[in-house]
Amino acid sequence: MWPIIGIIFAASVIFSLQFPGLWKKQNKKEIACFIIALLTAVTMSIWEARGMNVPNPLDYVKAFYAWIFSWFDF
């Protein structure tokens, strides 16, 4: 429970520090990207704190390049 509260607190601090500057610029695409990235990071962090199996993106990259390198017999 405490790690989840810490994650949400850290995300709210980051949001409160970054969002006013973005709002002042009125750049809607940048605001949307910031919110999506922050929500994704918070969600993945909460999953990890609860002990759920979070996939590692590097595994997908390795699988892709292993498939490519198999063509060239590396």
N, C-alpha and C positions, 0 to 999 in steps of 0.2 A: 504494500500500500504506500509506504513512504517513498520508494523510488518513483512511483507514478506521480505522486504529488510534486516531487522534485522536478520531474520532466515537464509537467504542466507549468510549474512556476518559472522554470528556465525559459520555456517557450513564450510565456506571457511577458517576461522581461525583454526578450529579443524583439517581440512584436511591438512592445511599447517604445522601444528605442528606435526601431527602424521605420515603423509605419508612418509616423508624422512627417518625416522627410519625404517619403514617397507620396503621401497625400498632397503635400505642398506642391510637388511637381505636376500632379494630376496626370501621371502616366499610367493609364489603366492596365495596359499589358504588363508592365513591370509589377504593379500591385498584385495582379492575378498570379503571376509567376511566383512572387514572393510568398503569397498565401498558400499556393499549392505545394511549394517546396517545404514550407514550414509544417504544414499539416501532414505531408508524407513523412517527414523526419520524425515528428511527434508520434505518429501512428506506429512506425517501425520501432521506435524506442520503447513505446509502451508494450508492444508485442514481445520484444526482447526482455523487458523487465518482468513480464508475466511468465517467461520460460517457454514461449512458443517458438517453433522452429522458423526462423526468418531466413529466406533464401539469400545466398550471397551472389550478387551480380557477376562477380569474377568467375564463378563456376560456369555461367552461360558463355562468357567470353572465351574461356578455355575450351569449352565444348565446340564452339564455332571454329576456333583456330585449329583445333585438333582435326576437325573435318577437312579444313582447307589444306593443312600440312600433310594429311594422308594422301592427297593427290600427288604430292611431290616426293613422297617417301623420305621424309625427314626423320 
